[in-house]
């Protein structure tokens, strides 16, 4: 499970960086990034 949490965290970081650097925008981007952060955090906490 920790690998899934790390993968989701990596995806979140990449998308957040692209959003900030190149102005990447897509529908419901705040909801997607927020949901991704919650799920990644939950997976990382469950592994501990």
C-alpha positions in Angstrom: 0.0 0.0 0.0 2.9 2.4 0.7 3.9 2.1 -3.0 0.4 3.2 -4.1 0.6 6.2 -1.7 4.0 7.2 -3.0 2.8 6.8 -6.6 -0.2 9.0 -6.0 1.9 11.6 -4.1 4.3 11.7 -7.1 1.4 12.2 -9.5 0.0 15.0 -7.3 3.4 16.7 -7.1 3.9 16.6 -10.9 0.4 17.9 -11.6 0.8 20.7 -9.0 4.1 21.7 -10.5 2.8 21.7 -14.0 -0.2 23.7 -12.9 2.1 26.4 -11.3 4.9 26.5 -13.9 3.1 26.3 -17.2 -0.5 27.3 -16.2 -1.9 23.8 -16.7 -5.7 23.9 -16.3 -8.3 21.3 -16.6 -11.9 20.8 -15.5 -12.3 20.4 -11.8 -8.5 20.7 -11.3 -8.8 21.7 -7.6 -11.2 18.8 -6.9 -8.9 16.3 -8.6 -5.7 17.5 -6.9 -7.5 17.7 -3.5 -8.9 14.3 -3.9 -5.6 12.9 -5.0 -3.8 14.4 -2.0 -6.4 13.0 0.4 -6.2 9.5 -1.1 -2.3 9.5 -1.2 -2.2 10.7 2.4 -4.6 8.0 3.5 -2.6 5.3 1.8 0.6 6.5 3.4 -1.0 6.7 6.9 -2.5 3.2 6.6 0.9 1.7 5.8 2.4 3.2 9.0 
